[in-house]
């Protein structure tokens, strides 16, 4: 393998390029600037050292796109104009998950504590702007999903006539407060929403997939849930598949120790660990980073699962040379893969229907490994 890998700062173009080239796709965060452009940035306050603020506002929504780009941050246009990212996104069927962030209640676009109208307007403008940009660049609908921590995403989708795949992130959390406060606010919602109810709520709302916290599969947290527990092994895994019935479920954060179990259970894993030198997982399994865009059939999956630590590198390299990408597969292999997945994960969807929608990109239901914020979350400030 190559030498020691140096991780790029999260949500930067370098990080996003690395993530999308090494996995099945990337997740990134979108905020609206004061000139109604789209910047890739997670926090509500600009993530640079305080001594570089020079008296300027700390709120992202107070800055223009050019000002943020001059500090080293990446715009959505930068992604769409990058030839490598475009190739992966359009031609290779990679997925990009766009999380739209609400402005902080104290920021210029978030004010009016007792009225959510400005926050809703900001989210709607950001999503509509993003959709127009993706449509203009001919990004396939199969290769993107819009989501946000906002209770009422379906109303925004209808109001703005968004046609892209979408989902509401649950549980709902406030834009104010530190991480501990937000978790305390979220946990009561989580405890009364077992996985079966979570899936049902998303289906009934019209969501295209289920974003899901890792706590649902934690032996500690799941015991506190009302309702039947799901899991990554045995009967709880079987019950998980019966609840899903092919509804794509994206799990975050997926640590390397659980990555193989998450993927094997039919769940998409959002990972902060996209080190190309991580080929042997702590769980004692060889790592395959493209389960959707370079899918293994039943025999190849068994070969990889049976690999030992001593031989796993040669097996991975052999499979890389033997396994075609989804777009290189002929119709017969695609149908065989879909049937394998349907049986393994209890997909309640017709094989021919899946095939008809998956000519150029892996099926929407495909299990994927996704790079969280590109190559993974990094420390603050993001831009040093």
ABEGO torsion letter per residue (X at the ends): XBBBBBBBBBGBAAAAAAAAAABAEBBBBBBBBAAGBBBBBABABBBBBAAAAGGBBABAAABBAAAAAAAGBBBAAAAAABAAAAAAAAAAGBBBBBBBBBBBAABAAABGAABAAAAAAAAAAAAAAAAAAAAAAGBBAAABBBBBBBBGAAAAAAAAGBABBBBBBOBBBBABEBAAAAAAAAAAAAAABBAAAAAAAAAAAGBABBBBBAAAABAAAAAABBEBBBBABEAAAAAAAAAAGGBBBBBOBBBAAAAAAAAAAGBBBBBABABAABABBAAGBBBBABAAABBBBAAAAAAAAABBAAAAAAAAAAAAAABBBAAABBAAAAAAAAAAAAAAAGBBBBAAAAAAAAAABBBAABBBBBBBGGAEBBBOBABX
